[in-house]
Amino acid sequence: MKVLHLNVGAETGGGMIHILQLLKNFKKADMTLGLFEKGMLFDQASRAGIKIELFKQKSRLDLSIIPKIIQYIEENQIDIVHTHGPRANIFGYLLKRKQSNYKWIITLHSNPHLDFMGRGYKGYIFTKLHLWSLKKPDHYLAISDRFKELLLDKNISPHHITTIYNGIDFSDSVKNATLTRAAFEVQDSDFVIIMVARLDPVKGHIDVFHALLHLLNKYTHIKLFLIGDGVLDDELKEKAKSMGLQSHVIFLGYIEDVPPLYRLGDLFLLSSYSESFPLVLLEAAKEKLPVITTDVGGVKELIPNDRYGWIVPVKNRDKLQQAIEEAIILKEKQMLHLKGSALYNRAATFFTVERFRDSVYDCYKKIMS
């Protein structure tokens, strides 16, 4: 079985990790990663020994790569084209119109209605194109049951949808484990919150700032590490300054090797308005870091009750503030680590990379038969 995965190549977050975890050491099928541009995903995949084919675009709307991809599909007798991300999905439809002698699968990594949130008229157009293209694949992989419901609402047959949860490798060790809080001028007594998310409207950073502002009236030792970059970089830095949070919010920018930073935190926080099944939560779980997350995607599969962490409603600043305060109190009682340990045990049992890969391969076999 030969599978060509297509992605733009600009991924730096959960989408990138998902693709890398799936393709790395996948021995049950002949997998190739087709990219439209060089970037972090290209570099990471190269280092991981993943087979790459670069269909280089001159611009985002460069359609000249379509005949090149079709030629590759025909010459290499590709059985399945598996697309990841809005732009790749749109190109997947254009490819299918030209050459249909293969099965086309997409993985729905995010809510398509929110992928281009805050991008103006261009975002509106790309959203419409993406939603239109989503009606055409042969099969869909939904990263959570919530995303499966989203596809069902678009009148897509349940027989064409498979829910497959993300997984990561719990066996490999964290590098640079000697990193210390002192390197960031943070005290051991501080309560450190870790956020790993691109600086984008859909990630909800503003809600966290407002919750933090109220908490600082009582807990002055809170530090928030923001890991990631994005379109809101300057705006969020200015917002933190105007709210008087500049000494409590530490912007670290994009960091390639994030896991060592988890070990510096007391708590991991996800405040997104939309996710599928956030890989960052699994990474935090791997380091036994307790988590607070908004109620997005499939997070309830990982955190079925409050023994394993906190789930708060999207955009609810009061509940977010309450959860953070509960975490601070648990740390004072030396009980916060219990949630991190429980989360680790659940994640390492049900959300391994082996389960993830086997589920995808089983889906491939099903649609080929």
BALOBA-1460 file (C-alpha; in Angstrom, 3 decimals):
// residues 369
<rec num="1" residu="m" x="0.000" y="0.000" z="0.000"/>
<rec num="2" residu="k" x="1.397" y="3.383" z="-1.040"/>
<rec num="3" residu="v" x="0.213" y="6.553" z="0.673"/>
<rec num="4" residu="l" x="1.016" y="10.162" z="-0.208"/>
<rec num="5" residu="h" x="0.401" y="12.633" z="2.624"/>
<rec num="6" residu="l" x="-0.045" y="16.231" z="1.523"/>
<rec num="7" residu="n" x="0.452" y="19.304" z="3.680"/>
<rec num="8" residu="v" x="1.389" y="22.879" z="2.914"/>
<rec num="9" residu="g" x="4.504" y="22.565" z="5.076"/>
<rec num="10" residu="a" x="3.968" y="25.664" z="7.219"/>
<rec num="11" residu="e" x="2.763" y="23.645" z="10.228"/>
<rec num="12" residu="t" x="4.555" y="24.335" z="13.512"/>
<rec num="13" residu="g" x="2.096" y="23.158" z="16.157"/>
<rec num="14" residu="g" x="-0.141" y="20.188" z="16.814"/>
<rec num="15" residu="g" x="-0.720" y="19.543" z="13.122"/>
<rec num="16" residu="m" x="3.013" y="19.161" z="12.547"/>
<rec num="17" residu="i" x="3.426" y="16.822" z="15.522"/>
<rec num="18" residu="h" x="0.446" y="14.742" z="14.366"/>
<rec num="19" residu="i" x="1.977" y="14.217" z="10.926"/>
<rec num="20" residu="l" x="5.448" y="13.474" z="12.288"/>
<rec num="21" residu="q" x="4.153" y="10.982" z="14.865"/>
<rec num="22" residu="l" x="2.120" y="9.197" z="12.194"/>
<rec num="23" residu="l" x="4.829" y="8.916" z="9.543"/>
<rec num="24" residu="k" x="7.892" y="8.337" z="11.706"/>
<rec num="25" residu="n" x="8.816" y="4.640" z="11.741"/>
<rec num="26" residu="f" x="5.532" y="3.666" z="10.041"/>
<rec num="27" residu="k" x="6.485" y="0.259" z="8.639"/>
<rec num="28" residu="k" x="3.125" y="-1.145" z="7.562"/>
<rec num="29" residu="a" x="2.808" y="1.005" z="4.440"/>
<rec num="30" residu="d" x="4.984" y="2.967" z="2.010"/>
<rec num="31" residu="m" x="4.456" y="6.544" z="3.227"/>
<rec num="32" residu="t" x="5.622" y="9.752" z="1.522"/>
<rec num="33" residu="l" x="5.156" y="13.275" z="2.822"/>
<rec num="34" residu="g" x="4.393" y="15.755" z="0.046"/>
<rec num="35" residu="l" x="4.947" y="19.398" z="0.967"/>
<rec num="36" residu="f" x="4.239" y="22.662" z="-0.852"/>
<rec num="37" residu="e" x="7.021" y="24.638" z="0.821"/>
<rec num="38" residu="k" x="10.038" y="24.228" z="3.042"/>
<rec num="39" residu="g" x="9.662" y="25.069" z="6.703"/>
<rec num="40" residu="m" x="9.799" y="23.568" z="10.161"/>
<rec num="41" residu="l" x="7.857" y="20.473" z="9.084"/>
<rec num="42" residu="f" x="10.286" y="19.840" z="6.217"/>
<rec num="43" residu="d" x="13.272" y="20.142" z="8.575"/>
<rec num="44" residu="q" x="11.764" y="17.936" z="11.288"/>
<rec num="45" residu="a" x="10.637" y="15.279" z="8.814"/>
<rec num="46" residu="s" x="14.089" y="15.226" z="7.203"/>
<rec num="47" residu="r" x="15.747" y="14.666" z="10.567"/>
<rec num="48" residu="a" x="13.244" y="11.902" z="11.360"/>
<rec num="49" residu="g" x="14.141" y="10.047" z="8.163"/>
<rec num="50" residu="i" x="10.671" y="10.477" z="6.624"/>
<rec num="51" residu="k" x="10.513" y="10.246" z="2.835"/>
<rec num="52" residu="i" x="9.690" y="13.711" z="1.448"/>
<rec num="53" residu="e" x="8.592" y="14.961" z="-1.954"/>
<rec num="54" residu="l" x="8.644" y="18.758" z="-2.378"/>
<rec num="55" residu="f" x="6.047" y="20.202" z="-4.752"/>
<rec num="56" residu="k" x="7.264" y="23.760" z="-4.366"/>
<rec num="57" residu="q" x="4.681" y="26.513" z="-4.791"/>
<rec num="58" residu="k" x="5.626" y="29.996" z="-5.964"/>
<rec num="59" residu="s" x="2.684" y="31.447" z="-4.038"/>
<rec num="60" residu="r" x="-0.265" y="30.223" z="-1.977"/>
<rec num="61" residu="l" x="-2.481" y="30.153" z="-5.087"/>
<rec num="62" residu="d" x="0.089" y="28.571" z="-7.410"/>
<rec num="63" residu="l" x="-1.841" y="25.805" z="-9.180"/>
<rec num="64" residu="s" x="1.104" y="24.727" z="-11.331"/>
<rec num="65" residu="i" x="1.974" y="22.031" z="-8.770"/>
<rec num="66" residu="i" x="-1.223" y="20.109" z="-9.539"/>
<rec num="67" residu="p" x="0.095" y="18.369" z="-12.704"/>
<rec num="68" residu="k" x="3.350" y="17.632" z="-10.861"/>
<rec num="69" residu="i" x="1.486" y="15.924" z="-8.022"/>
<rec num="70" residu="i" x="-0.681" y="13.995" z="-10.489"/>
<rec num="71" residu="q" x="2.446" y="12.819" z="-12.299"/>
<rec num="72" residu="y" x="3.927" y="11.666" z="-8.994"/>
<rec num="73" residu="i" x="0.721" y="9.788" z="-8.110"/>
<rec num="74" residu="e" x="0.669" y="8.000" z="-11.469"/>
<rec num="75" residu="e" x="4.378" y="7.173" z="-11.659"/>
<rec num="76" residu="n" x="4.477" y="5.861" z="-8.087"/>
<rec num="77" residu="q" x="1.123" y="4.073" z="-8.242"/>
<rec num="78" residu="i" x="-0.203" y="5.832" z="-5.148"/>
<rec num="79" residu="d" x="-3.191" y="4.080" z="-3.577"/>
<rec num="80" residu="i" x="-4.209" y="6.763" z="-1.068"/>
<rec num="81" residu="v" x="-3.772" y="10.540" z="-0.967"/>
<rec num="82" residu="h" x="-4.143" y="11.754" z="2.615"/>
<rec num="83" residu="t" x="-4.439" y="15.532" z="3.040"/>
<rec num="84" residu="h" x="-3.861" y="17.556" z="6.207"/>
<rec num="85" residu="g" x="-4.934" y="21.185" z="6.655"/>
<rec num="86" residu="p" x="-7.284" y="23.576" z="4.832"/>
<rec num="87" residu="r" x="-5.064" y="24.494" z="1.872"/>
<rec num="88" residu="a" x="-3.988" y="20.890" z="1.293"/>
<rec num="89" residu="n" x="-7.645" y="19.821" z="1.453"/>
<rec num="90" residu="i" x="-8.600" y="22.374" z="-1.202"/>
<rec num="91" residu="f" x="-5.787" y="21.118" z="-3.437"/>
<rec num="92" residu="g" x="-6.927" y="17.574" z="-2.679"/>
<rec num="93" residu="y" x="-10.236" y="18.365" z="-4.331"/>
<rec num="94" residu="l" x="-8.558" y="19.931" z="-7.362"/>
<rec num="95" residu="l" x="-6.354" y="16.844" z="-7.710"/>
<rec num="96" residu="k" x="-9.298" y="14.471" z="-7.453"/>
<rec num="97" residu="r" x="-11.038" y="16.264" z="-10.312"/>
<rec num="98" residu="k" x="-8.033" y="15.606" z="-12.565"/>
<rec num="99" residu="q" x="-7.096" y="12.103" z="-11.411"/>
<rec num="100" residu="s" x="-9.444" y="9.834" z="-9.505"/>
<rec num="101" residu="n" x="-7.682" y="6.467" z="-9.587"/>
<rec num="102" residu="y" x="-6.915" y="6.523" z="-5.838"/>
<rec num="103" residu="k" x="-8.701" y="7.019" z="-2.545"/>
<rec num="104" residu="w" x="-8.692" y="10.480" z="-1.003"/>
<rec num="105" residu="i" x="-8.696" y="10.781" z="2.801"/>
<rec num="106" residu="i" x="-8.582" y="13.934" z="4.897"/>
<rec num="107" residu="t" x="-7.825" y="14.345" z="8.577"/>
<rec num="108" residu="l" x="-9.937" y="17.069" z="10.125"/>
<rec num="109" residu="h" x="-7.445" y="18.660" z="12.512"/>
<rec num="110" residu="s" x="-9.512" y="21.720" z="13.466"/>
<rec num="111" residu="n" x="-12.927" y="23.325" z="13.161"/>
<rec num="112" residu="p" x="-13.067" y="24.532" z="9.522"/>
<rec num="113" residu="h" x="-15.328" y="27.429" z="10.513"/>
<rec num="114" residu="l" x="-12.545" y="28.849" z="12.725"/>
<rec num="115" residu="d" x="-9.373" y="28.031" z="10.761"/>
<rec num="116" residu="f" x="-9.165" y="31.546" z="9.314"/>
<rec num="117" residu="m" x="-10.649" y="33.403" z="12.290"/>
<rec num="118" residu="g" x="-9.700" y="37.097" z="12.294"/>
<rec num="119" residu="r" x="-8.280" y="37.004" z="8.728"/>
<rec num="120" residu="g" x="-10.816" y="39.352" z="7.148"/>
<rec num="121" residu="y" x="-12.278" y="38.904" z="3.662"/>
<rec num="122" residu="k" x="-9.519" y="36.546" z="2.503"/>
<rec num="123" residu="g" x="-10.216" y="34.358" z="5.503"/>
<rec num="124" residu="y" x="-13.900" y="34.334" z="4.606"/>
<rec num="125" residu="i" x="-13.152" y="33.205" z="1.043"/>
<rec num="126" residu="f" x="-10.729" y="30.471" z="2.148"/>
<rec num="127" residu="t" x="-13.268" y="29.241" z="4.715"/>
<rec num="128" residu="k" x="-15.935" y="28.916" z="2.014"/>
<rec num="129" residu="l" x="-13.527" y="27.084" z="-0.317"/>
<rec num="130" residu="h" x="-12.454" y="24.735" z="2.443"/>
<rec num="131" residu="l" x="-16.006" y="23.905" z="3.525"/>
<rec num="132" residu="w" x="-16.890" y="23.233" z="-0.104"/>
<rec num="133" residu="s" x="-13.907" y="20.897" z="-0.590"/>
<rec num="134" residu="l" x="-14.797" y="18.934" z="2.554"/>
<rec num="135" residu="k" x="-17.810" y="17.419" z="0.789"/>
<rec num="136" residu="k" x="-15.700" y="15.533" z="-1.738"/>
<rec num="137" residu="p" x="-13.238" y="13.066" z="-0.062"/>
<rec num="138" residu="d" x="-13.730" y="9.283" z="-0.030"/>
<rec num="139" residu="h" x="-13.153" y="9.093" z="3.717"/>
<rec num="140" residu="y" x="-12.639" y="11.323" z="6.754"/>
<rec num="141" residu="l" x="-10.536" y="10.897" z="9.878"/>
<rec num="142" residu="a" x="-11.949" y="12.943" z="12.750"/>
<rec num="143" residu="i" x="-9.583" y="13.548" z="15.675"/>
<rec num="144" residu="s" x="-12.534" y="13.576" z="18.096"/>
<rec num="145" residu="d" x="-16.187" y="12.559" z="18.230"/>
<rec num="146" residu="r" x="-17.049" y="16.244" z="18.377"/>
<rec num="147" residu="f" x="-15.469" y="16.710" z="14.969"/>
<rec num="148" residu="k" x="-17.280" y="13.633" z="13.718"/>
<rec num="149" residu="e" x="-20.529" y="15.325" z="14.734"/>
<rec num="150" residu="l" x="-19.443" y="18.428" z="12.828"/>
<rec num="151" residu="l" x="-19.051" y="16.323" z="9.666"/>
<rec num="152" residu="l" x="-22.371" y="14.560" z="10.267"/>
<rec num="153" residu="d" x="-24.034" y="17.964" z="10.486"/>
<rec num="154" residu="k" x="-22.818" y="18.560" z="6.918"/>
<rec num="155" residu="n" x="-24.757" y="15.482" z="5.787"/>
<rec num="156" residu="i" x="-21.654" y="13.321" z="5.393"/>
<rec num="157" residu="s" x="-22.433" y="9.635" z="5.846"/>
<rec num="158" residu="p" x="-21.212" y="8.121" z="9.143"/>
<rec num="159" residu="h" x="-19.850" y="5.193" z="7.084"/>
<rec num="160" residu="h" x="-17.315" y="7.591" z="5.602"/>
<rec num="161" residu="i" x="-16.047" y="8.912" z="8.953"/>
<rec num="162" residu="t" x="-13.639" y="7.281" z="11.398"/>
<rec num="163" residu="t" x="-12.764" y="8.812" z="14.764"/>
<rec num="164" residu="i" x="-9.079" y="8.350" z="15.564"/>
<rec num="165" residu="y" x="-7.529" y="10.001" z="18.592"/>
<rec num="166" residu="n" x="-4.002" y="11.372" z="18.586"/>
<rec num="167" residu="g" x="-1.174" y="9.567" z="20.295"/>
<rec num="168" residu="i" x="2.440" y="10.274" z="21.175"/>
<rec num="169" residu="d" x="5.530" y="8.273" z="22.024"/>
<rec num="170" residu="f" x="5.716" y="7.828" z="25.787"/>
<rec num="171" residu="s" x="8.957" y="5.863" z="25.608"/>
<rec num="172" residu="d" x="11.422" y="8.509" z="24.411"/>
<rec num="173" residu="s" x="13.194" y="10.704" z="26.952"/>
<rec num="174" residu="v" x="13.204" y="14.488" z="27.247"/>
<rec num="175" residu="k" x="16.400" y="16.200" z="26.184"/>
<rec num="176" residu="n" x="17.922" y="19.202" z="27.976"/>
<rec num="177" residu="a" x="16.448" y="18.070" z="31.288"/>
<rec num="178" residu="t" x="18.907" y="20.353" z="33.126"/>
<rec num="179" residu="l" x="16.965" y="23.508" z="32.193"/>
<rec num="180" residu="t" x="16.100" y="25.538" z="35.317"/>
<rec num="181" residu="r" x="13.695" y="28.289" z="36.309"/>
<rec num="182" residu="a" x="16.661" y="30.512" z="37.112"/>
<rec num="183" residu="a" x="17.398" y="30.685" z="33.379"/>
<rec num="184" residu="f" x="14.150" y="32.669" z="33.019"/>
<rec num="185" residu="e" x="14.607" y="34.713" z="36.224"/>
<rec num="186" residu="v" x="11.746" y="32.839" z="37.883"/>
<rec num="187" residu="q" x="11.809" y="31.765" z="41.533"/>
<rec num="188" residu="d" x="11.218" y="28.224" z="42.778"/>
<rec num="189" residu="s" x="8.372" y="29.606" z="44.911"/>
<rec num="190" residu="d" x="6.558" y="31.080" z="41.885"/>
<rec num="191" residu="f" x="3.479" y="29.405" z="40.438"/>
<rec num="192" residu="v" x="4.402" y="28.831" z="36.794"/>
<rec num="193" residu="i" x="1.725" y="28.311" z="34.148"/>
<rec num="194" residu="i" x="2.810" y="26.967" z="30.752"/>
<rec num="195" residu="m" x="0.905" y="27.799" z="27.558"/>
<rec num="196" residu="v" x="2.009" y="26.380" z="24.207"/>
<rec num="197" residu="a" x="-0.068" y="27.915" z="21.430"/>
<rec num="198" residu="r" x="0.417" y="30.098" z="18.402"/>
<rec num="199" residu="l" x="-0.467" y="33.724" z="19.096"/>
<rec num="200" residu="d" x="-3.764" y="33.665" z="17.247"/>
<rec num="201" residu="p" x="-7.315" y="34.842" z="18.107"/>
<rec num="202" residu="v" x="-8.643" y="31.270" z="18.286"/>
<rec num="203" residu="k" x="-6.246" y="30.391" z="21.139"/>
<rec num="204" residu="g" x="-7.928" y="32.633" z="23.734"/>
<rec num="205" residu="h" x="-4.894" y="34.392" z="25.237"/>
<rec num="206" residu="i" x="-6.950" y="37.476" z="26.112"/>
<rec num="207" residu="d" x="-9.220" y="35.383" z="28.338"/>
<rec num="208" residu="v" x="-6.156" y="34.153" z="30.220"/>
<rec num="209" residu="f" x="-4.882" y="37.714" z="30.681"/>
<rec num="210" residu="h" x="-8.164" y="38.792" z="32.258"/>
<rec num="211" residu="a" x="-8.273" y="35.767" z="34.571"/>
<rec num="212" residu="l" x="-4.674" y="36.434" z="35.552"/>
<rec num="213" residu="l" x="-5.382" y="40.092" z="36.289"/>
<rec num="214" residu="h" x="-7.977" y="39.173" z="38.923"/>
<rec num="215" residu="l" x="-5.883" y="36.390" z="40.441"/>
<rec num="216" residu="l" x="-2.889" y="38.682" z="40.958"/>
<rec num="217" residu="n" x="-4.865" y="40.654" z="43.531"/>
<rec num="218" residu="k" x="-4.461" y="37.629" z="45.810"/>
<rec num="219" residu="y" x="-1.619" y="35.564" z="44.322"/>
<rec num="220" residu="t" x="1.269" y="37.775" z="43.293"/>
<rec num="221" residu="h" x="3.654" y="34.900" z="42.560"/>
<rec num="222" residu="i" x="2.033" y="33.750" z="39.286"/>
<rec num="223" residu="k" x="4.181" y="33.597" z="36.149"/>
<rec num="224" residu="l" x="2.766" y="32.764" z="32.720"/>
<rec num="225" residu="f" x="5.113" y="31.314" z="30.069"/>
<rec num="226" residu="l" x="3.743" y="31.908" z="26.560"/>
<rec num="227" residu="i" x="5.444" y="29.634" z="24.025"/>
<rec num="228" residu="g" x="4.625" y="30.349" z="20.400"/>
<rec num="229" residu="d" x="4.482" y="33.130" z="17.833"/>
<rec num="230" residu="g" x="1.828" y="34.361" z="15.444"/>
<rec num="231" residu="v" x="-0.223" y="37.228" z="14.085"/>
<rec num="232" residu="l" x="-1.086" y="38.611" z="17.548"/>
<rec num="233" residu="d" x="2.522" y="38.831" z="18.758"/>
<rec num="234" residu="d" x="2.753" y="42.630" z="18.988"/>
<rec num="235" residu="e" x="-0.892" y="43.066" z="20.012"/>
<rec num="236" residu="l" x="-0.644" y="40.636" z="22.934"/>
<rec num="237" residu="k" x="2.600" y="42.156" z="24.176"/>
<rec num="238" residu="e" x="0.995" y="45.598" z="24.126"/>
<rec num="239" residu="k" x="-2.128" y="44.220" z="25.846"/>
<rec num="240" residu="a" x="-0.050" y="42.627" z="28.622"/>
<rec num="241" residu="k" x="1.748" y="45.936" z="29.126"/>
<rec num="242" residu="s" x="-1.458" y="48.009" z="29.205"/>
<rec num="243" residu="m" x="-2.967" y="45.604" z="31.767"/>
<rec num="244" residu="g" x="0.122" y="45.822" z="33.978"/>
<rec num="245" residu="l" x="1.010" y="42.161" z="33.422"/>
<rec num="246" residu="q" x="4.434" y="42.630" z="31.850"/>
<rec num="247" residu="s" x="6.283" y="41.261" z="34.900"/>
<rec num="248" residu="h" x="4.029" y="38.196" z="35.054"/>
<rec num="249" residu="v" x="3.669" y="37.235" z="31.376"/>
<rec num="250" residu="i" x="6.859" y="35.946" z="29.778"/>
<rec num="251" residu="f" x="6.812" y="35.773" z="25.977"/>
<rec num="252" residu="l" x="9.255" y="33.072" z="24.888"/>
<rec num="253" residu="g" x="8.373" y="33.037" z="21.185"/>
<rec num="254" residu="y" x="8.564" y="29.904" z="19.088"/>
<rec num="255" residu="i" x="10.668" y="27.152" z="20.674"/>
<rec num="256" residu="e" x="11.380" y="23.984" z="18.742"/>
<rec num="257" residu="d" x="12.116" y="21.757" z="21.734"/>
<rec num="258" residu="v" x="9.258" y="22.474" z="24.151"/>
<rec num="259" residu="p" x="9.100" y="19.399" z="26.474"/>
<rec num="260" residu="p" x="11.995" y="20.505" z="28.751"/>
<rec num="261" residu="l" x="9.973" y="23.612" z="29.601"/>
<rec num="262" residu="y" x="7.063" y="21.519" z="30.853"/>
<rec num="263" residu="r" x="9.264" y="20.414" z="33.735"/>
<rec num="264" residu="l" x="9.557" y="24.023" z="34.904"/>
<rec num="265" residu="g" x="5.801" y="24.456" z="35.212"/>
<rec num="266" residu="d" x="3.264" y="23.818" z="37.930"/>
<rec num="267" residu="l" x="0.335" y="23.820" z="35.524"/>
<rec num="268" residu="f" x="-0.372" y="23.572" z="31.792"/>
<rec num="269" residu="l" x="-3.107" y="25.744" z="30.321"/>
<rec num="270" residu="l" x="-5.060" y="25.503" z="27.059"/>
<rec num="271" residu="s" x="-7.631" y="28.249" z="26.464"/>
<rec num="272" residu="s" x="-8.524" y="27.591" z="22.818"/>
<rec num="273" residu="y" x="-11.921" y="28.219" z="21.262"/>
<rec num="274" residu="s" x="-11.481" y="25.232" z="18.943"/>
<rec num="275" residu="e" x="-9.221" y="22.173" z="18.847"/>
<rec num="276" residu="s" x="-9.539" y="18.591" z="17.661"/>
<rec num="277" residu="f" x="-7.596" y="16.497" z="20.165"/>
<rec num="278" residu="p" x="-4.786" y="18.739" z="21.424"/>
<rec num="279" residu="l" x="-1.413" y="17.027" z="21.277"/>
<rec num="280" residu="v" x="-0.008" y="19.614" z="23.683"/>
<rec num="281" residu="l" x="-2.163" y="18.071" z="26.402"/>
<rec num="282" residu="l" x="-0.578" y="14.681" z="25.760"/>
<rec num="283" residu="e" x="2.870" y="16.274" z="25.891"/>
<rec num="284" residu="a" x="1.999" y="17.868" z="29.222"/>
<rec num="285" residu="a" x="0.615" y="14.541" z="30.462"/>
<rec num="286" residu="k" x="3.850" y="12.824" z="29.483"/>
<rec num="287" residu="e" x="5.690" y="15.142" z="31.891"/>
<rec num="288" residu="k" x="3.018" y="14.580" z="34.569"/>
<rec num="289" residu="l" x="2.054" y="18.253" z="34.411"/>
<rec num="290" residu="p" x="-1.523" y="18.972" z="35.625"/>
<rec num="291" residu="v" x="-3.716" y="20.664" z="33.001"/>
<rec num="292" residu="i" x="-6.571" y="23.103" z="32.659"/>
<rec num="293" residu="t" x="-8.251" y="23.091" z="29.257"/>
<rec num="294" residu="t" x="-11.288" y="24.626" z="27.656"/>
<rec num="295" residu="d" x="-14.017" y="22.226" z="26.577"/>
<rec num="296" residu="v" x="-12.878" y="21.684" z="22.989"/>
<rec num="297" residu="g" x="-12.566" y="18.695" z="20.689"/>
<rec num="298" residu="g" x="-11.962" y="15.377" z="22.402"/>
<rec num="299" residu="v" x="-10.486" y="16.629" z="25.689"/>
<rec num="300" residu="k" x="-13.129" y="14.778" z="27.705"/>
<rec num="301" residu="e" x="-11.681" y="11.496" z="26.449"/>
<rec num="302" residu="l" x="-8.379" y="12.408" z="28.097"/>
<rec num="303" residu="i" x="-9.922" y="14.132" z="31.136"/>
<rec num="304" residu="p" x="-13.162" y="12.253" z="31.898"/>
<rec num="305" residu="n" x="-13.501" y="13.766" z="35.381"/>
<rec num="306" residu="d" x="-11.776" y="16.162" z="37.776"/>
<rec num="307" residu="r" x="-9.401" y="13.495" z="39.040"/>
<rec num="308" residu="y" x="-7.383" y="14.036" z="35.850"/>
<rec num="309" residu="g" x="-7.558" y="17.820" z="35.492"/>
<rec num="310" residu="w" x="-9.905" y="20.727" z="34.832"/>
<rec num="311" residu="i" x="-12.183" y="21.356" z="31.857"/>
<rec num="312" residu="v" x="-13.771" y="24.823" z="31.697"/>
<rec num="313" residu="p" x="-16.290" y="26.288" z="29.238"/>
<rec num="314" residu="v" x="-14.875" y="28.153" z="26.239"/>
<rec num="315" residu="k" x="-14.478" y="31.923" z="26.800"/>
<rec num="316" residu="n" x="-15.607" y="31.635" z="30.444"/>
<rec num="317" residu="r" x="-13.054" y="33.774" z="32.276"/>
<rec num="318" residu="d" x="-14.631" y="33.268" z="35.700"/>
<rec num="319" residu="k" x="-14.420" y="29.465" z="35.487"/>
<rec num="320" residu="l" x="-10.890" y="29.720" z="34.159"/>
<rec num="321" residu="q" x="-9.883" y="31.945" z="37.061"/>
<rec num="322" residu="q" x="-11.552" y="29.553" z="39.524"/>
<rec num="323" residu="a" x="-9.704" y="26.538" z="38.110"/>
<rec num="324" residu="i" x="-6.316" y="28.263" z="38.294"/>
<rec num="325" residu="e" x="-7.000" y="29.265" z="41.907"/>
<rec num="326" residu="e" x="-7.913" y="25.678" z="42.774"/>
<rec num="327" residu="a" x="-4.620" y="24.534" z="41.263"/>
<rec num="328" residu="i" x="-2.678" y="27.083" z="43.315"/>
<rec num="329" residu="i" x="-4.397" y="25.908" z="46.510"/>
<rec num="330" residu="l" x="-3.671" y="22.260" z="45.677"/>
<rec num="331" residu="k" x="-0.001" y="23.105" z="45.206"/>
<rec num="332" residu="e" x="0.037" y="24.785" z="48.627"/>
<rec num="333" residu="k" x="-1.385" y="21.550" z="50.063"/>
<rec num="334" residu="q" x="1.245" y="19.528" z="48.112"/>
<rec num="335" residu="m" x="-1.526" y="17.673" z="46.275"/>
<rec num="336" residu="l" x="-1.382" y="19.185" z="42.771"/>
<rec num="337" residu="h" x="1.052" y="16.551" z="41.530"/>
<rec num="338" residu="l" x="-1.586" y="13.858" z="42.050"/>
<rec num="339" residu="k" x="-3.592" y="15.173" z="39.111"/>
<rec num="340" residu="g" x="-0.481" y="15.142" z="36.938"/>
<rec num="341" residu="s" x="0.288" y="11.534" z="37.862"/>
<rec num="342" residu="a" x="-3.286" y="10.396" z="37.196"/>
<rec num="343" residu="l" x="-3.268" y="12.158" z="33.828"/>
<rec num="344" residu="y" x="0.022" y="10.520" z="32.880"/>
<rec num="345" residu="n" x="-1.254" y="7.038" z="33.711"/>
<rec num="346" residu="r" x="-4.375" y="7.491" z="31.595"/>
<rec num="347" residu="a" x="-2.569" y="9.053" z="28.631"/>
<rec num="348" residu="a" x="0.224" y="6.455" z="28.616"/>
<rec num="349" residu="t" x="-2.405" y="3.699" z="28.523"/>
<rec num="350" residu="f" x="-4.911" y="4.952" z="25.957"/>
<rec num="351" residu="f" x="-3.143" y="7.547" z="23.804"/>
<rec num="352" residu="t" x="0.084" y="5.960" z="22.644"/>
<rec num="353" residu="v" x="1.581" y="6.472" z="19.212"/>
<rec num="354" residu="e" x="1.290" y="2.728" z="18.574"/>
<rec num="355" residu="r" x="-2.493" y="2.810" z="19.034"/>
<rec num="356" residu="f" x="-2.709" y="5.919" z="16.867"/>
<rec num="357" residu="r" x="-0.743" y="4.403" z="13.951"/>
<rec num="358" residu="d" x="-2.538" y="1.060" z="14.124"/>
<rec num="359" residu="s" x="-5.911" y="2.824" z="13.991"/>
<rec num="360" residu="v" x="-4.921" y="4.821" z="10.910"/>
<rec num="361" residu="y" x="-3.582" y="1.719" z="9.156"/>
<rec num="362" residu="d" x="-6.761" y="-0.220" z="9.925"/>
<rec num="363" residu="c" x="-8.718" y="2.613" z="8.346"/>
<rec num="364" residu="y" x="-6.534" y="2.480" z="5.233"/>
<rec num="365" residu="k" x="-7.171" y="-1.244" z="4.883"/>
<rec num="366" residu="k" x="-10.900" y="-0.735" z="5.306"/>
<rec num="367" residu="i" x="-11.279" y="1.841" z="2.564"/>
<rec num="368" residu="m" x="-9.000" y="-0.083" z="0.184"/>
<rec num="369" residu="s" x="-11.153" y="-3.181" z="0.580"/>
